């Protein structure tokens, strides 16, 4: 298991953009598919996007499709989540995790808070 670190969250107005990053120290992410998840207040954690180990295959939940883009840079050992056209419903704590099969594998990190508000 590794400790994943999410960053890049913040407060933006509706329609704004943020770019989240997911990385770790000491272990490479390059051999694993990576998923992004979020948990809004009072709701269960949900998976919103994932990327294969090669970076060739991606998945988006309907709620973010067309607005979010996942990518990875193996040299930087980082997975990115570009979030555009943010909506108030995107307000949540965002987490990343390595995927084994289709399930998150590592203990959850602290996440990064995204707040979309006018």
N, C-alpha and C positions, 0 to 999 in steps of 0.2 A: 504494500500500500504506500501511496505517496500523499503528500500534502499539497493540494492544489490551491492556488491563490488567484482570486478574481479581483480585478480592478477596473476603473474607468467609469464607474457609476457617477451619478450626480443628479442635479435638479434642472429640468428643462421645461420649456413651454410646449404645449401641443404643437406638433409639426416639426419639432426640433430633432436633433440627432445626437447620438452618443456612440462611442466605440468601446466595447468591453474587451478585456483581454483575460486570458486564462493561461497560467504558466505554473511551473514547479521548479524546484531546485534539486539538483542531484540525480534526477531520473529523467529519462527522455520520454516525451509523449508520443514520439513519432511512430511507435508500433501499435498505437491504440486508436480506435475511434473515440471521439470526444463528443459529449453532449452538453448542451446548455439547457438549464432548467430555470424556472422562476417560481417564487411563492409570494402571492399577494396576501395582504392582511385578511385573515379569516378564511383563507382558501388553502387547499392542498397544493403541494409542489407539483408542477407540471413540466413535462419535457416540451421544449419549443423548437429545438434544432439540433442536428448532429452532423458530423462530418466523418467520413471514413478515414482509415489510417493513411491511405494514399492521397486523400484530399479530392479524389475524383467524384465521389458520391456524397450528396448532401440531402438532408431532409428538413422540411419546415412544417410546423403545425399551421393549420389554416389561419389561426389568429395572427400570425406574423408573416405569412407568405407574401412576397412582393414588397415587404418593407424591411425585413432583416436579411442580412447576408453573413453566412459563416465562412470562414477561411482559416487556413493554417500556414504557418511558416516553420518548417522543421529546423531550419538553421537557427531560428530564434527560440525554438521550443515553445512556441506560443500559438494559441488558437484565438481567433478574433471573432467578435460578433458585432458587426456594423448594424446599428439600429437607426433607421430613418423614419420620417413621418410618424413620430411617436405620438401615442394617444394616451389619454388619462388612464385607460385600462391597462396600459403597460407598466404602471406603477407596481413595483415588486422588488424583492431581493432576488438577484440573479446569481446562479451557481453554475459551475461547470464540473464535469466528472468524467473520468475514463469509463468507457463502456466495455463490458465483457458480455458477449452476446448482445442483447439489447438493453442490458440492465446496468445501472451505475454501480461502480465497483469500490470506490474509495470512500472513506468517511467524508461527510460533507464539510467544506470549508466555511468560512464566515460569510462568503458571498459579498456582493456589492449592491448597494441600494440605488435603485433608479426611481426617481420621482418625477412624474409628468403632471404639471399643474399650471394653470394660468393665474 
